[in-house]
Amino acid sequence: MIHVVDVMQGTLPVLILKALSLESMHGWGISEHVERMSGGAFKVGQGSLYPALHRFEASGWVLSHWRTTENNRLARYYQLTPVGRKALADEVQAWRYYADAMQRVMESD
C-alpha cells in the first residue's frame, strides 16, 4: 500500500479550493478537511498552505477575515470568491484530463 505524506506538485490549488468550496475555513480546518477528503492520503503542511492561501488572496480567488473559532480562538478564515470558483472549475477540468490520460497510459499494452 502506498501512503502519500505530501501532495504532488500542482495538486495544492485544487485541494484547497475544493475544501473552501464547501464552506469558509481557517488554515488548520483546511488541512484537516483535505486529509479527511483524501482518506488520509494527502497531508497539507502549514508551510505550503499559508503561502498558497496568500497567493490565492492576491489573485482574488479567496477573501479572508478574522473570526473566533469553535475553541474560542481568533483565526483568519478564508472564503472562496466567484473568481475562485471559476479557478476551481478550471483546475478540476485540468486534473480530470490528466487523470484520464494517465489511465489510458496505465491500460495501454
Gaussian input, Z-matrix of N, CA and C with variables (Angstrom, degrees):
# hf/3-21g

backbone

0 1
 N
 C     1     B1
 C     2     B2     1     A1
 N     3     B3     2     A2     1     D1
 C     4     B4     3     A3     2     D2
 C     5     B5     4     A4     3     D3
 N     6     B6     5     A5     4     D4
 C     7     B7     6     A6     5     D5
 C     8     B8     7     A7     6     D6
 N     9     B9     8     A8     7     D7
 C    10    B10     9     A9     8     D8
 C    11    B11    10    A10     9     D9
 N    12    B12    11    A11    10    D10
 C    13    B13    12    A12    11    D11
 C    14    B14    13    A13    12    D12
 N    15    B15    14    A14    13    D13
 C    16    B16    15    A15    14    D14
 C    17    B17    16    A16    15    D15
 N    18    B18    17    A17    16    D16
 C    19    B19    18    A18    17    D17
 C    20    B20    19    A19    18    D18
 N    21    B21    20    A20    19    D19
 C    22    B22    21    A21    20    D20
 C    23    B23    22    A22    21    D21
 N    24    B24    23    A23    22    D22
 C    25    B25    24    A24    23    D23
 C    26    B26    25    A25    24    D24
 N    27    B27    26    A26    25    D25
 C    28    B28    27    A27    26    D26
 C    29    B29    28    A28    27    D27
 N    30    B30    29    A29    28    D28
 C    31    B31    30    A30    29    D29
 C    32    B32    31    A31    30    D30
 N    33    B33    32    A32    31    D31
 C    34    B34    33    A33    32    D32
 C    35    B35    34    A34    33    D33
 N    36    B36    35    A35    34    D34
 C    37    B37    36    A36    35    D35
 C    38    B38    37    A37    36    D36
 N    39    B39    38    A38    37    D37
 C    40    B40    39    A39    38    D38
 C    41    B41    40    A40    39    D39
 N    42    B42    41    A41    40    D40
 C    43    B43    42    A42    41    D41
 C    44    B44    43    A43    42    D42
 N    45    B45    44    A44    43    D43
 C    46    B46    45    A45    44    D44
 C    47    B47    46    A46    45    D45
 N    48    B48    47    A47    46    D46
 C    49    B49    48    A48    47    D47
 C    50    B50    49    A49    48    D48
 N    51    B51    50    A50    49    D49
 C    52    B52    51    A51    50    D50
 C    53    B53    52    A52    51    D51
 N    54    B54    53    A53    52    D52
 C    55    B55    54    A54    53    D53
 C    56    B56    55    A55    54    D54
 N    57    B57    56    A56    55    D55
 C    58    B58    57    A57    56    D56
 C    59    B59    58    A58    57    D57
 N    60    B60    59    A59    58    D58
 C    61    B61    60    A60    59    D59
 C    62    B62    61    A61    60    D60
 N    63    B63    62    A62    61    D61
 C    64    B64    63    A63    62    D62
 C    65    B65    64    A64    63    D63
 N    66    B66    65    A65    64    D64
 C    67    B67    66    A66    65    D65
 C    68    B68    67    A67    66    D66
 N    69    B69    68    A68    67    D67
 C    70    B70    69    A69    68    D68
 C    71    B71    70    A70    69    D69
 N    72    B72    71    A71    70    D70
 C    73    B73    72    A72    71    D71
 C    74    B74    73    A73    72    D72
 N    75    B75    74    A74    73    D73
 C    76    B76    75    A75    74    D74
 C    77    B77    76    A76    75    D75
 N    78    B78    77    A77    76    D76
 C    79    B79    78    A78    77    D77
 C    80    B80    79    A79    78    D78
 N    81    B81    80    A80    79    D79
 C    82    B82    81    A81    80    D80
 C    83    B83    82    A82    81    D81
 N    84    B84    83    A83    82    D82
 C    85    B85    84    A84    83    D83
 C    86    B86    85    A85    84    D84
 N    87    B87    86    A86    85    D85
 C    88    B88    87    A87    86    D86
 C    89    B89    88    A88    87    D87
 N    90    B90    89    A89    88    D88
 C    91    B91    90    A90    89    D89
 C    92    B92    91    A91    90    D90
 N    93    B93    92    A92    91    D91
 C    94    B94    93    A93    92    D92
 C    95    B95    94    A94    93    D93
 N    96    B96    95    A95    94    D94
 C    97    B97    96    A96    95    D95
 C    98    B98    97    A97    96    D96
 N    99    B99    98    A98    97    D97
 C   100   B100    99    A99    98    D98
 C   101   B101   100   A100    99    D99
 N   102   B102   101   A101   100   D100
 C   103   B103   102   A102   101   D101
 C   104   B104   103   A103   102   D102
 N   105   B105   104   A104   103   D103
 C   106   B106   105   A105   104   D104
 C   107   B107   106   A106   105   D105
 N   108   B108   107   A107   106   D106
 C   109   B109   108   A108   107   D107
 C   110   B110   109   A109   108   D108
 N   111   B111   110   A110   109   D109
 C   112   B112   111   A111   110   D110
 C   113   B113   112   A112   111   D111
 N   114   B114   113   A113   112   D112
 C   115   B115   114   A114   113   D113
 C   116   B116   115   A115   114   D114
 N   117   B117   116   A116   115   D115
 C   118   B118   117   A117   116   D116
 C   119   B119   118   A118   117   D117
 N   120   B120   119   A119   118   D118
 C   121   B121   120   A120   119   D119
 C   122   B122   121   A121   120   D120
 N   123   B123   122   A122   121   D121
 C   124   B124   123   A123   122   D122
 C   125   B125   124   A124   123   D123
 N   126   B126   125   A125   124   D124
 C   127   B127   126   A126   125   D125
 C   128   B128   127   A127   126   D126
 N   129   B129   128   A128   127   D127
 C   130   B130   129   A129   128   D128
 C   131   B131   130   A130   129   D129
 N   132   B132   131   A131   130   D130
 C   133   B133   132   A132   131   D131
 C   134   B134   133   A133   132   D132
 N   135   B135   134   A134   133   D133
 C   136   B136   135   A135   134   D134
 C   137   B137   136   A136   135   D135
 N   138   B138   137   A137   136   D136
 C   139   B139   138   A138   137   D137
 C   140   B140   139   A139   138   D138
 N   141   B141   140   A140   139   D139
 C   142   B142   141   A141   140   D140
 C   143   B143   142   A142   141   D141
 N   144   B144   143   A143   142   D142
 C   145   B145   144   A144   143   D143
 C   146   B146   145   A145   144   D144
 N   147   B147   146   A146   145   D145
 C   148   B148   147   A147   146   D146
 C   149   B149   148   A148   147   D147
 N   150   B150   149   A149   148   D148
 C   151   B151   150   A150   149   D149
 C   152   B152   151   A151   150   D150
 N   153   B153   152   A152   151   D151
 C   154   B154   153   A153   152   D152
 C   155   B155   154   A154   153   D153
 N   156   B156   155   A155   154   D154
 C   157   B157   156   A156   155   D155
 C   158   B158   157   A157   156   D156
 N   159   B159   158   A158   157   D157
 C   160   B160   159   A159   158   D158
 C   161   B161   160   A160   159   D159
 N   162   B162   161   A161   160   D160
 C   163   B163   162   A162   161   D161
 C   164   B164   163   A163   162   D162
 N   165   B165   164   A164   163   D163
 C   166   B166   165   A165   164   D164
 C   167   B167   166   A166   165   D165
 N   168   B168   167   A167   166   D166
 C   169   B169   168   A168   167   D167
 C   170   B170   169   A169   168   D168
 N   171   B171   170   A170   169   D169
 C   172   B172   171   A171   170   D170
 C   173   B173   172   A172   171   D171
 N   174   B174   173   A173   172   D172
 C   175   B175   174   A174   173   D173
 C   176   B176   175   A175   174   D174
 N   177   B177   176   A176   175   D175
 C   178   B178   177   A177   176   D176
 C   179   B179   178   A178   177   D177
 N   180   B180   179   A179   178   D178
 C   181   B181   180   A180   179   D179
 C   182   B182   181   A181   180   D180
 N   183   B183   182   A182   181   D181
 C   184   B184   183   A183   182   D182
 C   185   B185   184   A184   183   D183
 N   186   B186   185   A185   184   D184
 C   187   B187   186   A186   185   D185
 C   188   B188   187   A187   186   D186
 N   189   B189   188   A188   187   D187
 C   190   B190   189   A189   188   D188
 C   191   B191   190   A190   189   D189
 N   192   B192   191   A191   190   D190
 C   193   B193   192   A192   191   D191
 C   194   B194   193   A193   192   D192
 N   195   B195   194   A194   193   D193
 C   196   B196   195   A195   194   D194
 C   197   B197   196   A196   195   D195
 N   198   B198   197   A197   196   D196
 C   199   B199   198   A198   197   D197
 C   200   B200   199   A199   198   D198
 N   201   B201   200   A200   199   D199
 C   202   B202   201   A201   200   D200
 C   203   B203   202   A202   201   D201
 N   204   B204   203   A203   202   D202
 C   205   B205   204   A204   203   D203
 C   206   B206   205   A205   204   D204
 N   207   B207   206   A206   205   D205
 C   208   B208   207   A207   206   D206
 C   209   B209   208   A208   207   D207
 N   210   B210   209   A209   208   D208
 C   211   B211   210   A210   209   D209
 C   212   B212   211   A211   210   D210
 N   213   B213   212   A212   211   D211
 C   214   B214   213   A213   212   D212
 C   215   B215   214   A214   213   D213
 N   216   B216   215   A215   214   D214
 C   217   B217   216   A216   215   D215
 C   218   B218   217   A217   216   D216
 N   219   B219   218   A218   217   D217
 C   220   B220   219   A219   218   D218
 C   221   B221   220   A220   219   D219
 N   222   B222   221   A221   220   D220
 C   223   B223   222   A222   221   D221
 C   224   B224   223   A223   222   D222
 N   225   B225   224   A224   223   D223
 C   226   B226   225   A225   224   D224
 C   227   B227   226   A226   225   D225
 N   228   B228   227   A227   226   D226
 C   229   B229   228   A228   227   D227
 C   230   B230   229   A229   228   D228
 N   231   B231   230   A230   229   D229
 C   232   B232   231   A231   230   D230
 C   233   B233   232   A232   231   D231
 N   234   B234   233   A233   232   D232
 C   235   B235   234   A234   233   D233
 C   236   B236   235   A235   234   D234
 N   237   B237   236   A236   235   D235
 C   238   B238   237   A237   236   D236
 C   239   B239   238   A238   237   D237
 N   240   B240   239   A239   238   D238
 C   241   B241   240   A240   239   D239
 C   242   B242   241   A241   240   D240
 N   243   B243   242   A242   241   D241
 C   244   B244   243   A243   242   D242
 C   245   B245   244   A244   243   D243
 N   246   B246   245   A245   244   D244
 C   247   B247   246   A246   245   D245
 C   248   B248   247   A247   246   D246
 N   249   B249   248   A248   247   D247
 C   250   B250   249   A249   248   D248
 C   251   B251   250   A250   249   D249
 N   252   B252   251   A251   250   D250
 C   253   B253   252   A252   251   D251
 C   254   B254   253   A253   252   D252
 N   255   B255   254   A254   253   D253
 C   256   B256   255   A255   254   D254
 C   257   B257   256   A256   255   D255
 N   258   B258   257   A257   256   D256
 C   259   B259   258   A258   257   D257
 C   260   B260   259   A259   258   D258
 N   261   B261   260   A260   259   D259
 C   262   B262   261   A261   260   D260
 C   263   B263   262   A262   261   D261
 N   264   B264   263   A263   262   D262
 C   265   B265   264   A264   263   D263
 C   266   B266   265   A265   264   D264
 N   267   B267   266   A266   265   D265
 C   268   B268   267   A267   266   D266
 C   269   B269   268   A268   267   D267
 N   270   B270   269   A269   268   D268
 C   271   B271   270   A270   269   D269
 C   272   B272   271   A271   270   D270
 N   273   B273   272   A272   271   D271
 C   274   B274   273   A273   272   D272
 C   275   B275   274   A274   273   D273
 N   276   B276   275   A275   274   D274
 C   277   B277   276   A276   275   D275
 C   278   B278   277   A277   276   D276
 N   279   B279   278   A278   277   D277
 C   280   B280   279   A279   278   D278
 C   281   B281   280   A280   279   D279
 N   282   B282   281   A281   280   D280
 C   283   B283   282   A282   281   D281
 C   284   B284   283   A283   282   D282
 N   285   B285   284   A284   283   D283
 C   286   B286   285   A285   284   D284
 C   287   B287   286   A286   285   D285
 N   288   B288   287   A287   286   D286
 C   289   B289   288   A288   287   D287
 C   290   B290   289   A289   288   D288
 N   291   B291   290   A290   289   D289
 C   292   B292   291   A291   290   D290
 C   293   B293   292   A292   291   D291
 N   294   B294   293   A293   292   D292
 C   295   B295   294   A294   293   D293
 C   296   B296   295   A295   294   D294
 N   297   B297   296   A296   295   D295
 C   298   B298   297   A297   296   D296
 C   299   B299   298   A298   297   D297
 N   300   B300   299   A299   298   D298
 C   301   B301   300   A300   299   D299
 C   302   B302   301   A301   300   D300
 N   303   B303   302   A302   301   D301
 C   304   B304   303   A303   302   D302
 C   305   B305   304   A304   303   D303
 N   306   B306   305   A305   304   D304
 C   307   B307   306   A306   305   D305
 C   308   B308   307   A307   306   D306
 N   309   B309   308   A308   307   D307
 C   310   B310   309   A309   308   D308
 C   311   B311   310   A310   309   D309
 N   312   B312   311   A311   310   D310
 C   313   B313   312   A312   311   D311
 C   314   B314   313   A313   312   D312
 N   315   B315   314   A314   313   D313
 C   316   B316   315   A315   314   D314
 C   317   B317   316   A316   315   D315
 N   318   B318   317   A317   316   D316
 C   319   B319   318   A318   317   D317
 C   320   B320   319   A319   318   D318
 N   321   B321   320   A320   319   D319
 C   322   B322   321   A321   320   D320
 C   323   B323   322   A322   321   D321
 N   324   B324   323   A323   322   D322
 C   325   B325   324   A324   323   D323
 C   326   B326   325   A325   324   D324

   B1=1.4556
   B2=1.5263
   B3=1.3204
   B4=1.4589
   B5=1.5212
   B6=1.3128
   B7=1.4659
   B8=1.5231
   B9=1.3195
   B10=1.4540
   B11=1.5170
   B12=1.3193
   B13=1.4502
   B14=1.5187
   B15=1.3117
   B16=1.4587
   B17=1.5219
   B18=1.3191
   B19=1.4604
   B20=1.5231
   B21=1.3202
   B22=1.4598
   B23=1.5223
   B24=1.3179
   B25=1.4616
   B26=1.5290
   B27=1.3072
   B28=1.4559
   B29=1.5143
   B30=1.3349
   B31=1.4679
   B32=1.5208
   B33=1.3117
   B34=1.4592
   B35=1.5302
   B36=1.3327
   B37=1.4680
   B38=1.5195
   B39=1.3223
   B40=1.4593
   B41=1.5258
   B42=1.3239
   B43=1.4647
   B44=1.5276
   B45=1.3188
   B46=1.4677
   B47=1.5233
   B48=1.3298
   B49=1.4613
   B50=1.5296
   B51=1.3313
   B52=1.4713
   B53=1.5276
   B54=1.3178
   B55=1.4657
   B56=1.5253
   B57=1.3226
   B58=1.4628
   B59=1.5315
   B60=1.3317
   B61=1.4653
   B62=1.5234
   B63=1.3211
   B64=1.4604
   B65=1.5197
   B66=1.3375
   B67=1.4710
   B68=1.5234
   B69=1.3197
   B70=1.4595
   B71=1.5260
   B72=1.3295
   B73=1.4639
   B74=1.5147
   B75=1.3218
   B76=1.4587
   B77=1.5267
   B78=1.3205
   B79=1.4633
   B80=1.5098
   B81=1.3145
   B82=1.4607
   B83=1.5264
   B84=1.3319
   B85=1.4604
   B86=1.5200
   B87=1.3332
   B88=1.4647
   B89=1.5292
   B90=1.3305
   B91=1.4694
   B92=1.5215
   B93=1.3144
   B94=1.4695
   B95=1.5228
   B96=1.3293
   B97=1.4561
   B98=1.5308
   B99=1.3215
   B100=1.4639
   B101=1.5286
   B102=1.3137
   B103=1.4654
   B104=1.5271
   B105=1.3356
   B106=1.4652
   B107=1.5344
   B108=1.3533
   B109=1.4697
   B110=1.5183
   B111=1.3267
   B112=1.4685
   B113=1.5269
   B114=1.2965
   B115=1.4546
   B116=1.5164
   B117=1.3322
   B118=1.4556
   B119=1.5156
   B120=1.3196
   B121=1.4664
   B122=1.5203
   B123=1.3334
   B124=1.4636
   B125=1.5167
   B126=1.2992
   B127=1.4596
   B128=1.5250
   B129=1.3206
   B130=1.4582
   B131=1.5164
   B132=1.3085
   B133=1.4573
   B134=1.5124
   B135=1.3136
   B136=1.4604
   B137=1.5306
   B138=1.3292
   B139=1.4585
   B140=1.5093
   B141=1.3260
   B142=1.4640
   B143=1.5235
   B144=1.3257
   B145=1.4611
   B146=1.5235
   B147=1.3231
   B148=1.4703
   B149=1.5224
   B150=1.3286
   B151=1.4734
   B152=1.5333
   B153=1.3385
   B154=1.4669
   B155=1.5257
   B156=1.3288
   B157=1.4669
   B158=1.5204
   B159=1.3234
   B160=1.4683
   B161=1.5310
   B162=1.3366
   B163=1.4725
   B164=1.5272
   B165=1.3284
   B166=1.4619
   B167=1.5229
   B168=1.3195
   B169=1.4636
   B170=1.5264
   B171=1.3219
   B172=1.4639
   B173=1.5325
   B174=1.3279
   B175=1.4625
   B176=1.5276
   B177=1.3279
   B178=1.4620
   B179=1.5130
   B180=1.3400
   B181=1.4601
   B182=1.5099
   B183=1.3266
   B184=1.4601
   B185=1.5260
   B186=1.3093
   B187=1.4589
   B188=1.5213
   B189=1.3212
   B190=1.4606
   B191=1.5195
   B192=1.3114
   B193=1.4643
   B194=1.5273
   B195=1.3147
   B196=1.4660
   B197=1.5143
   B198=1.3397
   B199=1.4587
   B200=1.5239
   B201=1.3092
   B202=1.4521
   B203=1.5276
   B204=1.3333
   B205=1.4652
   B206=1.5207
   B207=1.3259
   B208=1.4647
   B209=1.5315
   B210=1.3368
   B211=1.4693
   B212=1.5271
   B213=1.3302
   B214=1.4611
   B215=1.5295
   B216=1.3292
   B217=1.4631
   B218=1.5077
   B219=1.3112
   B220=1.4545
   B221=1.5243
   B222=1.3350
   B223=1.4668
   B224=1.5203
   B225=1.3232
   B226=1.4563
   B227=1.5293
   B228=1.3299
   B229=1.4557
   B230=1.5306
   B231=1.3136
   B232=1.4538
   B233=1.5224
   B234=1.3379
   B235=1.4606
   B236=1.5223
   B237=1.3197
   B238=1.4566
   B239=1.5304
   B240=1.3117
   B241=1.4676
   B242=1.5290
   B243=1.3307
   B244=1.4692
   B245=1.5386
   B246=1.3159
   B247=1.4704
   B248=1.5296
   B249=1.3231
   B250=1.4565
   B251=1.5215
   B252=1.3248
   B253=1.4756
   B254=1.5279
   B255=1.3170
   B256=1.4690
   B257=1.5245
   B258=1.3317
   B259=1.4667
   B260=1.5268
   B261=1.3372
   B262=1.4507
   B263=1.5279
   B264=1.3145
   B265=1.4712
   B266=1.5282
   B267=1.3257
   B268=1.4701
   B269=1.5231
   B270=1.3341
   B271=1.4667
   B272=1.5278
   B273=1.3282
   B274=1.4647
   B275=1.5252
   B276=1.3233
   B277=1.4620
   B278=1.5329
   B279=1.3202
   B280=1.4615
   B281=1.5319
   B282=1.3392
   B283=1.4659
   B284=1.5117
   B285=1.3202
   B286=1.4693
   B287=1.5279
   B288=1.3152
   B289=1.4661
   B290=1.5280
   B291=1.3217
   B292=1.4602
   B293=1.5326
   B294=1.3240
   B295=1.4661
   B296=1.5285
   B297=1.3236
   B298=1.4608
   B299=1.5200
   B300=1.3254
   B301=1.4589
   B302=1.5262
   B303=1.3290
   B304=1.4572
   B305=1.5367
   B306=1.3107
   B307=1.4595
   B308=1.5246
   B309=1.3421
   B310=1.4588
   B311=1.5246
   B312=1.3295
   B313=1.4613
   B314=1.5277
   B315=1.3201
   B316=1.4596
   B317=1.5251
   B318=1.3316
   B319=1.4626
   B320=1.5130
   B321=1.3251
   B322=1.4672
   B323=1.5296
   B324=1.2973
   B325=1.4709
   B326=1.5036
   A1=109.30
   A2=116.07
   A3=121.44
   A4=108.03
   A5=116.23
   A6=121.05
   A7=107.44
   A8=116.86
   A9=122.28
   A10=108.87
   A11=117.12
   A12=121.18
   A13=110.51
   A14=117.25
   A15=121.88
   A16=109.53
   A17=115.97
   A18=119.40
   A19=109.56
   A20=115.63
   A21=121.13
   A22=109.60
   A23=115.47
   A24=120.37
   A25=108.80
   A26=116.47
   A27=121.78
   A28=114.33
   A29=118.26
   A30=120.17
   A31=112.59
   A32=116.59
   A33=120.22
   A34=113.78
   A35=119.55
   A36=117.74
   A37=113.74
   A38=117.81
   A39=118.93
   A40=111.18
   A41=118.06
   A42=120.57
   A43=111.55
   A44=116.81
   A45=120.91
   A46=110.76
   A47=116.50
   A48=119.81
   A49=111.04
   A50=117.23
   A51=120.09
   A52=110.45
   A53=116.61
   A54=119.73
   A55=110.55
   A56=116.60
   A57=120.35
   A58=112.49
   A59=117.58
   A60=119.37
   A61=111.03
   A62=116.40
   A63=121.22
   A64=112.50
   A65=116.29
   A66=121.96
   A67=109.05
   A68=116.99
   A69=119.24
   A70=108.19
   A71=115.46
   A72=120.72
   A73=110.14
   A74=115.19
   A75=120.48
   A76=107.68
   A77=116.41
   A78=120.92
   A79=114.34
   A80=117.01
   A81=119.85
   A82=110.62
   A83=115.82
   A84=120.43
   A85=112.06
   A86=116.70
   A87=120.64
   A88=109.26
   A89=116.58
   A90=120.68
   A91=111.05
   A92=116.78
   A93=120.74
   A94=111.42
   A95=115.99
   A96=119.98
   A97=110.84
   A98=117.33
   A99=120.91
   A100=110.06
   A101=116.18
   A102=119.84
   A103=110.69
   A104=116.54
   A105=121.47
   A106=111.02
   A107=116.69
   A108=120.65
   A109=111.42
   A110=116.81
   A111=121.17
   A112=112.63
   A113=117.64
   A114=120.33
   A115=112.44
   A116=116.10
   A117=121.02
   A118=114.63
   A119=117.47
   A120=120.41
   A121=112.56
   A122=117.71
   A123=121.32
   A124=110.75
   A125=115.68
   A126=122.60
   A127=107.34
   A128=116.14
   A129=120.95
   A130=107.91
   A131=116.35
   A132=121.35
   A133=112.19
   A134=115.53
   A135=121.34
   A136=111.77
   A137=116.08
   A138=120.41
   A139=113.67
   A140=117.57
   A141=122.28
   A142=110.95
   A143=115.47
   A144=120.79
   A145=112.70
   A146=117.10
   A147=119.13
   A148=113.69
   A149=120.02
   A150=117.90
   A151=111.81
   A152=117.11
   A153=120.04
   A154=110.57
   A155=117.00
   A156=119.84
   A157=111.25
   A158=117.61
   A159=121.00
   A160=110.47
   A161=117.15
   A162=120.36
   A163=110.20
   A164=116.30
   A165=120.19
   A166=111.18
   A167=116.08
   A168=119.89
   A169=110.00
   A170=116.92
   A171=121.16
   A172=111.41
   A173=116.49
   A174=120.40
   A175=112.71
   A176=116.68
   A177=120.64
   A178=113.99
   A179=117.12
   A180=120.16
   A181=112.30
   A182=117.63
   A183=121.87
   A184=110.25
   A185=114.77
   A186=123.27
   A187=106.73
   A188=116.45
   A189=118.50
   A190=110.12
   A191=114.74
   A192=121.73
   A193=108.02
   A194=115.36
   A195=121.00
   A196=108.82
   A197=114.97
   A198=121.21
   A199=108.63
   A200=116.38
   A201=121.57
   A202=109.22
   A203=116.38
   A204=121.56
   A205=110.95
   A206=114.83
   A207=121.68
   A208=110.56
   A209=116.67
   A210=122.59
   A211=112.52
   A212=116.05
   A213=122.36
   A214=112.93
   A215=116.14
   A216=121.76
   A217=108.92
   A218=116.13
   A219=121.05
   A220=109.15
   A221=116.42
   A222=121.09
   A223=109.53
   A224=114.84
   A225=120.55
   A226=107.58
   A227=116.12
   A228=122.36
   A229=108.36
   A230=115.08
   A231=121.80
   A232=108.87
   A233=114.48
   A234=121.58
   A235=108.57
   A236=116.35
   A237=121.99
   A238=109.86
   A239=116.90
   A240=122.85
   A241=109.13
   A242=118.16
   A243=119.59
   A244=112.15
   A245=117.41
   A246=120.90
   A247=109.19
   A248=117.50
   A249=121.95
   A250=112.17
   A251=116.30
   A252=119.41
   A253=110.66
   A254=116.59
   A255=120.87
   A256=109.61
   A257=117.07
   A258=120.79
   A259=110.21
   A260=117.61
   A261=121.25
   A262=110.49
   A263=117.19
   A264=120.53
   A265=110.39
   A266=116.75
   A267=120.86
   A268=111.11
   A269=117.05
   A270=121.81
   A271=111.07
   A272=116.71
   A273=120.80
   A274=110.07
   A275=116.79
   A276=120.48
   A277=110.50
   A278=117.15
   A279=120.93
   A280=111.07
   A281=117.42
   A282=120.46
   A283=112.04
   A284=117.68
   A285=119.72
   A286=110.26
   A287=116.87
   A288=121.64
   A289=109.65
   A290=116.23
   A291=122.50
   A292=110.94
   A293=116.51
   A294=121.21
   A295=111.00
   A296=117.27
   A297=120.27
   A298=110.66
   A299=116.96
   A300=120.79
   A301=110.46
   A302=117.94
   A303=121.42
   A304=110.56
   A305=116.81
   A306=120.73
   A307=110.44
   A308=117.31
   A309=120.32
   A310=110.81
   A311=116.79
   A312=120.44
   A313=110.79
   A314=116.79
   A315=121.30
   A316=112.06
   A317=117.06
   A318=120.79
   A319=113.66
   A320=118.00
   A321=119.95
   A322=111.22
   A323=114.44
   A324=120.33
   A325=111.37
   D1=134.66
   D2=177.94
   D3=-89.32
   D4=131.92
   D5=177.84
   D6=-118.11
   D7=107.34
   D8=-177.61
   D9=-84.96
   D10=127.74
   D11=179.43
   D12=-98.59
   D13=-45.72
   D14=179.50
   D15=-110.42
   D16=149.60
   D17=178.97
   D18=-76.06
   D19=151.86
   D20=177.63
   D21=-68.51
   D22=151.24
   D23=177.20
   D24=-57.46
   D25=134.77
   D26=178.76
   D27=94.30
   D28=-12.20
   D29=-178.84
   D30=-88.61
   D31=-19.78
   D32=-173.70
   D33=-57.18
   D34=-46.15
   D35=-179.67
   D36=-57.54
   D37=-46.85
   D38=-177.26
   D39=-66.67
   D40=-36.29
   D41=179.60
   D42=-66.08
   D43=-46.27
   D44=-179.27
   D45=-67.80
   D46=-48.14
   D47=-177.44
   D48=-64.03
   D49=-37.07
   D50=177.97
   D51=-63.26
   D52=-44.15
   D53=178.06
   D54=-60.03
   D55=-44.11
   D56=-177.81
   D57=-73.72
   D58=-16.34
   D59=178.17
   D60=-70.15
   D61=-18.11
   D62=-178.67
   D63=-86.87
   D64=-38.70
   D65=178.83
   D66=-172.46
   D67=163.46
   D68=174.97
   D69=-73.69
   D70=143.96
   D71=-176.19
   D72=-145.80
   D73=158.42
   D74=170.34
   D75=-86.81
   D76=168.12
   D77=-174.46
   D78=-54.73
   D79=-47.24
   D80=-179.32
   D81=-61.22
   D82=-39.67
   D83=178.39
   D84=-63.57
   D85=-37.79
   D86=177.61
   D87=-62.75
   D88=-47.73
   D89=179.72
   D90=-58.19
   D91=-45.88
   D92=180.00
   D93=-64.28
   D94=-39.87
   D95=-178.37
   D96=-66.08
   D97=-43.02
   D98=178.18
   D99=-60.38
   D100=-43.45
   D101=179.41
   D102=-62.79
   D103=-42.80
   D104=178.86
   D105=-65.16
   D106=-46.90
   D107=-179.09
   D108=-58.53
   D109=-35.19
   D110=-175.53
   D111=-92.04
   D112=6.37
   D113=-178.77
   D114=65.73
   D115=28.76
   D116=179.03
   D117=87.88
   D118=-1.28
   D119=-177.59
   D120=-73.72
   D121=-34.60
   D122=-177.39
   D123=-110.78
   D124=130.91
   D125=175.20
   D126=-124.22
   D127=120.98
   D128=-179.81
   D129=-100.27
   D130=115.41
   D131=179.27
   D132=-75.71
   D133=152.07
   D134=-179.15
   D135=-61.36
   D136=-31.42
   D137=179.54
   D138=-68.41
   D139=-21.25
   D140=175.11
   D141=-96.93
   D142=-36.20
   D143=-173.92
   D144=-64.45
   D145=-53.41
   D146=-172.86
   D147=-67.52
   D148=-40.73
   D149=174.01
   D150=-60.51
   D151=-37.63
   D152=177.70
   D153=-64.71
   D154=-44.67
   D155=179.24
   D156=-61.66
   D157=-38.30
   D158=178.13
   D159=-66.01
   D160=-39.24
   D161=176.35
   D162=-64.57
   D163=-42.76
   D164=-179.64
   D165=-64.93
   D166=-36.06
   D167=177.96
   D168=-67.67
   D169=-42.19
   D170=178.90
   D171=-64.57
   D172=-31.34
   D173=-179.76
   D174=-84.54
   D175=-6.99
   D176=179.89
   D177=87.21
   D178=9.48
   D179=179.54
   D180=-77.63
   D181=-30.61
   D182=179.50
   D183=-134.02
   D184=154.82
   D185=170.27
   D186=-115.82
   D187=153.41
   D188=176.98
   D189=-128.99
   D190=154.44
   D191=176.79
   D192=-154.62
   D193=154.48
   D194=179.33
   D195=-86.74
   D196=139.32
   D197=-179.18
   D198=-154.02
   D199=156.84
   D200=177.17
   D201=-82.53
   D202=133.58
   D203=-179.49
   D204=-80.11
   D205=177.73
   D206=176.75
   D207=-61.95
   D208=-26.80
   D209=-179.83
   D210=-92.24
   D211=14.23
   D212=177.69
   D213=64.94
   D214=33.86
   D215=175.42
   D216=-113.61
   D217=149.04
   D218=177.77
   D219=-82.01
   D220=128.33
   D221=-179.21
   D222=-143.47
   D223=153.92
   D224=176.18
   D225=-84.81
   D226=123.88
   D227=178.09
   D228=-101.71
   D229=145.23
   D230=-179.08
   D231=-115.85
   D232=139.87
   D233=-176.08
   D234=-131.68
   D235=135.64
   D236=179.84
   D237=-73.87
   D238=136.55
   D239=176.95
   D240=-96.03
   D241=170.02
   D242=173.92
   D243=-57.81
   D244=-37.48
   D245=176.71
   D246=-64.68
   D247=-37.66
   D248=177.31
   D249=-66.83
   D250=-36.14
   D251=177.05
   D252=-64.88
   D253=-37.55
   D254=176.47
   D255=-66.97
   D256=-42.08
   D257=177.85
   D258=-61.55
   D259=-40.43
   D260=177.48
   D261=-62.25
   D262=-45.67
   D263=179.05
   D264=-58.97
   D265=-41.92
   D266=178.33
   D267=-64.74
   D268=-42.91
   D269=179.11
   D270=-63.45
   D271=-43.68
   D272=179.82
   D273=-62.41
   D274=-43.68
   D275=179.38
   D276=-61.47
   D277=-43.52
   D278=179.77
   D279=-63.95
   D280=-42.21
   D281=-179.93
   D282=-68.99
   D283=-35.85
   D284=177.04
   D285=-64.70
   D286=-40.70
   D287=177.29
   D288=-61.66
   D289=-46.23
   D290=179.57
   D291=-61.65
   D292=-47.25
   D293=-178.92
   D294=-64.09
   D295=-40.44
   D296=177.51
   D297=-63.45
   D298=-42.83
   D299=178.86
   D300=-63.31
   D301=-43.06
   D302=177.92
   D303=-62.57
   D304=-39.74
   D305=178.40
   D306=-61.83
   D307=-42.96
   D308=178.14
   D309=-62.28
   D310=-40.40
   D311=178.82
   D312=-64.32
   D313=-44.53
   D314=-178.28
   D315=-64.96
   D316=-30.89
   D317=-178.20
   D318=-90.73
   D319=-7.32
   D320=-177.63
   D321=-73.74
   D322=154.41
   D323=179.46
   D324=-94.65

